[in-house]
Amino acid sequence: VQGMNHQQVDQTAFTRHVESAFGAGIQRIRQRAFLIAIVMLLVLGSIGGMLWVGGQDVLAGRATPGELAAFVFYSLIVSSSLGFLSEVIGDLQRAAGATERLMELLEAKSEIIDPLHPQLLPSPVSGSVEVRDLHFCYPSRPDPHALEDVNLHIEPGMTMALVGPSGAGKSTLLELLLRFYDPLQGSILFEGIVLRLLALEELRRHIAFVPQQPTLFTANVWENLRYGQPDASKEEMLAATRNANAEEFLNKLPQGFDSFLGEQGVRLSGGQRQRLAIARAILRNPKLLLLDEATSALDAESERMVQEALLRLMQGRTTIVIAHRLSTVIHADQIAVMDLSLIHISEPTRLLSIS
């Protein structure tokens, strides 16, 4: 805000929103005061009428002063109760508005659900992935398609690099592999089983995902590492951070691994957040590893060390990596060049020789 000299514009907009909320608050209080005034007028008017009629009866000898006092006492109890009810009605109206939104959220159903009779993955899981005639578009952007007529086959233990311009659908393909969405047409198979036929927990238990912008939580280092493997031991977490070249800077934090990282890991640099996310993936020990520009925020030296760790991590497991750097794709077994609806697979050596 300060860098763009936008203070005055934001202050004006903020003032406008505050005045709108203030006007709504005044209107609500006026309605509530009007309701309370009507209730008090009716209650006090009824008490005054009862005193007039009761006084006439006492003077005429049709009632005793004690009976009149009892009626007055009971009427005060009833009137005070009605006064409290009038205040409660206002609170109920406020609660009704909040409850309506709450029930709307509670009744929302996810479109991505487990099948009624999920299939079981074979044991042991090898990590094979196959994409058949895949078409997909985001619900908010039905046109154009994010992916169209995509076919890929990734053997167990193979490393495939996805390269191409921004918007070609590389990250979308990883999200479909995690079944954050379902394809419009075609299918994705893991271990020869269509993703729709697998339980979500069973599928994602064998996958680790390192996004371009890693997600960290307002917690200490231990809790962020355990997010992918809750039962991991301290020794396993230390080994994972060591392999991801993260142990050194984590030990230099004010409280070491007990240091709180702040919201979205704001107390760490971009490269440090990335290395911590890689350590979390190493700790998970998946059969399918998804890397979305996992080394994009690292300097040359840290990238070299993390690349060595990733090469060790890739051994014996299937890896799909999105990359734009030559150092990231040079060790891939296959390279898929994605250009919107065009998918082209080349051998790394051939592609590099052309370059």
BELPEGI-V527565 format. One record per helix or strand. SS is the DSSP state (2 for helix, 1 for strand). FROM is the first residue (numbers start at 0). LEN is the number of residues. If there is no record, write none. Layout:
BEGIN
ss=<SS:SS>
from=<FROM:FROM>
len=<LEN:LEN>
END
This chain:
BEGIN
ss=<2:2:1:1:1:1:1:1:2:1:1:2:1:2:1:1:2:2:2:2:1:2:2:1:2:1:2:1:1:2>
from=<6:64:118:128:137:140:146:158:169:184:192:194:197:199:206:219:220:233:246:255:259:262:269:287:299:317:325:333:341:347>
len=<54:42:1:8:1:1:8:5:8:6:2:3:1:5:4:1:6:10:5:3:1:3:15:5:15:5:4:6:5:7>
END
